[in-house]
Amino acid sequence: MLGQVKLFVISPTGTEKVVELAGPGNSFAEAVMFMGVPYVLSAQTLTDSLILSIEKDMVLREIGASPEFALRMLAGLSRRLHGLIKDVEAYALHSGVQRVIGYLLGDDNLDETENASQAITVSLPVSKAAIASRLSLTPEYFSRVLNELETAGLIHVDKRDIHITDTARLANYQPR
């Protein structure tokens, strides 16, 4: 896949909850292929995207022919499951401020080989509203958290670019 796809559900009241933001090189909906049930999520492209659909028969044939392919599929599904479990943990045990900080300092944004105290810029890949939904926050609360972090001198917001002056200070921030 190339581009950006939002995977989401809509509640009976019309509230949208973003479950995942899939970017270049990501796949989605493969678990449904094995379950034989309709996909419970809706998908919407957020940018110009190229999505490749692969038939179930082809995937099953490749699994039978290549244990390495099967293991890569299992690893991908396991990563997604682990991510969903981390999400449930965050929603249940972390404040909104902690979830925003966790998103900004996520694995994709930090180079673990460098000193933990560094300045980085995180470019939000999608709208702030989509990220807020992904974090189970309202867009207004997400904006308030960004404002709080900016007022504390931990970040500088420039449209979709979030400049983090010191990752260690941000990681250790205690909300007011």
ZINOR-V261180 format. One record per residue. RES is the residue in one letter. OMEGA is omega as a letter, one per 40 degrees, with the letter a starting at -180 (* if undefined). BURIAL is # if it has 9 or more other C-alpha atoms within 8 Angstrom, else .. D_FIRST is the distance of its C-alpha to the first C-alpha in Angstrom with 1 decimal. Layout:
res: [RES:RES]
omega: [OMEGA:OMEGA]
burial: [BURIAL:BURIAL]
d_first: [D_FIRST:D_FIRST]
//
This chain:
res: [M:L:G:Q:V:K:L:F:V:I:S:P:T:G:T:E:K:V:V:E:L:A:G:P:G:N:S:F:A:E:A:V:M:F:M:G:V:P:Y:V:L:S:A:Q:T:L:T:D:S:L:I:L:S:I:E:K:D:M:V:L:R:E:I:G:A:S:P:E:F:A:L:R:M:L:A:G:L:S:R:R:L:H:G:L:I:K:D:V:E:A:Y:A:L:H:S:G:V:Q:R:V:I:G:Y:L:L:G:D:D:N:L:D:E:T:E:N:A:S:Q:A:I:T:V:S:L:P:V:S:K:A:A:I:A:S:R:L:S:L:T:P:E:Y:F:S:R:V:L:N:E:L:E:T:A:G:L:I:H:V:D:K:R:D:I:H:I:T:D:T:A:R:L:A:N:Y:Q:P:R]
omega: [i:i:a:a:i:i:a:i:i:a:i:i:i:i:i:i:i:a:a:i:a:a:a:i:i:i:i:i:a:i:a:i:a:a:a:i:i:i:a:a:i:i:i:i:i:i:i:a:i:a:i:i:a:a:a:a:a:a:a:i:a:i:i:a:a:i:i:i:i:i:i:i:i:i:i:i:i:i:a:i:i:i:i:i:i:i:i:i:a:a:a:a:a:i:i:i:i:i:i:i:i:i:a:a:a:a:a:a:a:i:a:a:a:i:a:i:a:i:i:i:i:i:a:a:a:a:i:i:i:i:i:i:i:a:a:i:i:i:i:i:i:i:i:i:i:i:i:i:i:i:i:i:a:a:i:a:i:a:a:i:i:i:i:a:a:a:a:i:i:a:a:a:i:a:i:*]
burial: [#:#:#:#:#:#:#:#:#:#:.:.:.:.:.:#:#:#:#:.:#:#:#:.:.:.:.:.:.:.:.:#:#:.:.:.:.:.:.:.:.:.:.:.:#:#:.:.:#:.:.:.:.:.:.:.:.:.:#:.:.:#:#:.:.:.:.:.:#:#:.:.:.:.:.:.:#:.:.:.:.:.:.:.:.:.:.:.:#:#:#:.:.:#:.:#:#:.:#:#:#:#:.:.:#:.:.:.:#:.:.:.:.:.:.:.:.:#:#:#:.:#:.:#:.:.:.:#:.:#:#:#:#:#:#:.:#:#:#:.:.:#:#:.:#:#:.:.:#:#:.:.:.:#:#:#:#:.:.:#:#:#:#:#:#:#:#:#:#:#:#:.:.:.:.:.]
d_first: [0.0:3.8:6.6:8.3:9.0:12.5:13.6:17.4:20.7:23.7:27.2:30.0:31.3:28.2:27.0:23.2:22.0:18.5:17.6:14.3:12.2:8.6:7.2:5.3:5.1:6.0:6.7:9.4:12.4:13.1:16.6:17.5:17.3:20.1:22.1:22.5:22.6:20.8:18.0:19.9:17.3:16.3:13.0:13.1:10.9:12.7:11.7:10.8:7.2:5.6:4.7:6.2:9.3:11.4:15.1:17.1:19.6:17.3:16.1:19.8:21.0:18.9:20.0:23.6:23.3:21.7:22.8:20.5:17.4:19.1:19.8:16.3:15.3:18.4:17.8:14.4:16.2:19.1:17.4:16.2:19.7:21.3:19.5:20.7:24.1:24.2:23.3:26.3:28.5:27.7:28.4:31.6:33.0:31.8:32.8:30.6:31.5:30.6:27.1:26.5:27.8:25.7:22.5:23.7:24.7:21.7:20.7:18.0:20.8:23.6:24.5:26.7:28.5:30.1:32.9:31.9:33.6:31.5:30.4:26.7:24.8:21.9:19.8:18.7:15.1:16.1:19.6:22.3:22.8:19.3:20.0:23.4:22.3:20.0:23.2:25.4:27.3:28.5:27.4:31.1:31.4:28.3:30.0:33.3:31.9:30.4:33.8:35.7:33.8:34.4:38.1:38.4:37.3:34.3:31.6:31.5:29.2:28.2:26.0:22.6:23.8:25.7:28.1:29.4:32.7:33.3:30.8:33.7:35.6:32.7:32.0:35.8:36.2:38.3:38.0:41.3]
//
